[in-house]
Amino acid sequence: MGKIALVLILLALSVSGNLKTAWAQEPEAGPPPASLIKTIPDLALVRPLATMAALLPSSAFLATIPLTCLTGIDLKASEVLVAKPWGYVSNRPLGVFIPEEKVTRSVDQKINQQYSEFLGRTAADAGNPLDIR
């Protein structure tokens, strides 16, 4: 039981730097909450599972801190192994599983790829087809 408490304390200390800035910010007026059909399963099922799943990469980060510090990739490792999983758990609005900006970005990339393939151009000389919008 003592080992689990120590891991949780170290995890809280490593994450606290990222969460302090999020707590200090004023809440932004975002889109209205999602429907209850999406919100209740998110709160009852997805968030607890995501919390348990975020513990695995966080513990891997704690185990590899000496190696990542020596190689100089500690900030990138903390971003990938701690900030992103815990950001999915805590920074995401209820009922929103994929942030809209990521969906828009992936659709735009797909449009650019198809446009370039259709015209047989490379990305350097194709121009941006999204400028037409």
C-alpha positions in Angstrom: 0.0 0.0 0.0 2.9 2.3 0.7 4.3 1.9 -2.8 1.0 2.9 -4.4 0.8 6.0 -2.2 4.4 6.9 -3.1 3.6 6.5 -6.9 0.4 8.6 -6.5 2.3 11.4 -4.7 5.0 11.4 -7.3 2.4 11.4 -10.1 0.6 14.3 -8.4 3.8 16.3 -8.1 4.7 15.7 -11.8 1.3 16.7 -13.0 0.8 19.6 -10.7 2.9 21.9 -12.8 0.7 21.4 -15.8 -2.5 21.7 -13.8 -1.6 24.8 -11.9 -1.6 26.8 -15.1 -5.0 25.3 -16.1 -6.5 26.1 -12.7 -5.2 29.7 -12.7 -6.8 30.5 -16.1 -10.3 32.0 -16.3 -12.8 29.5 -17.8 -13.5 30.3 -21.4 -17.0 30.4 -22.8 -17.1 27.3 -25.0 -19.8 25.5 -26.9 -22.9 24.5 -25.1 -22.7 21.1 -23.2 -23.3 18.0 -25.3 -26.6 16.1 -25.0 -27.2 13.8 -22.1 -26.9 10.8 -24.4 -23.2 11.7 -24.7 -22.5 13.3 -21.4 -23.7 10.6 -19.0 -21.7 7.7 -20.6 -18.7 10.0 -20.7 -19.0 10.8 -17.0 -19.9 7.3 -15.9 -17.7 5.2 -18.1 -15.2 7.0 -20.3 -13.6 9.3 -17.7 -13.0 6.6 -15.1 -11.5 4.3 -17.7 -9.4 7.1 -19.2 -8.2 7.9 -15.7 -7.0 4.3 -15.1 -5.5 4.2 -18.6 -3.6 7.5 -17.9 -1.9 5.9 -14.9 0.1 3.5 -17.1 2.0 6.0 -19.2 2.5 8.2 -16.2 4.1 5.4 -14.2 6.2 4.6 -17.3 7.4 8.2 -17.3 8.2 8.0 -13.6 10.2 4.9 -14.1 12.2 6.3 -17.0 12.9 9.8 -15.6 16.7 9.1 -15.1 17.0 7.9 -18.7 15.0 10.7 -20.2 16.9 13.4 -18.3 20.2 12.0 -19.4 19.2 11.9 -23.0 17.5 15.3 -22.9 14.0 14.2 -24.0 12.4 14.6 -20.6 10.2 17.5 -21.6 8.9 15.7 -24.7 8.4 12.5 -22.7 6.4 14.4 -20.0 4.3 15.9 -22.7 3.5 12.6 -24.4 3.3 10.3 -21.3 1.8 12.7 -18.7 0.2 15.8 -20.1 -1.7 14.4 -23.1 -3.3 11.4 -21.3 -4.3 13.5 -18.3 -5.4 16.4 -20.6 -7.8 14.0 -22.2 -9.2 13.1 -18.8 -9.4 16.6 -17.3 -9.4 19.3 -20.1 -12.0 17.8 -22.4 -15.6 19.0 -22.2 -18.1 16.4 -21.1 -19.5 14.5 -24.1 -16.9 15.7 -26.5 -14.6 12.8 -27.4 -12.6 14.3 -30.3 -11.9 18.0 -30.2 -13.4 19.7 -33.2 -10.2 21.4 -34.3 -8.4 18.0 -34.7 -11.3 16.8 -36.9 -11.1 19.9 -39.0 -7.3 19.7 -39.3 -7.5 16.0 -40.4 -10.2 16.8 -43.0 -8.2 19.7 -44.3 -5.1 17.5 -44.6 -7.1 14.9 -46.5 -8.5 17.5 -48.9 -5.0 18.8 -49.5 -3.7 15.3 -50.2 -6.5 14.5 -52.7 -6.2 17.9 -54.4 -2.5 17.3 -54.9 -2.9 13.8 -56.2 -5.7 14.8 -58.6 -3.7 17.6 -60.1 -0.4 15.6 -60.0 1.4 18.4 -58.2 3.7 18.3 -55.3 3.0 20.1 -52.1 5.5 22.8 -52.9 3.9 24.0 -56.2 0.3 23.1 -55.6 -0.8 26.1 -53.6 -3.4 25.7 -50.9 -6.8 24.6 -52.1 -8.3 25.7 -48.7 -7.7 29.4 -49.6 -10.8 29.2 -51.8 -13.1 28.7 -48.8 
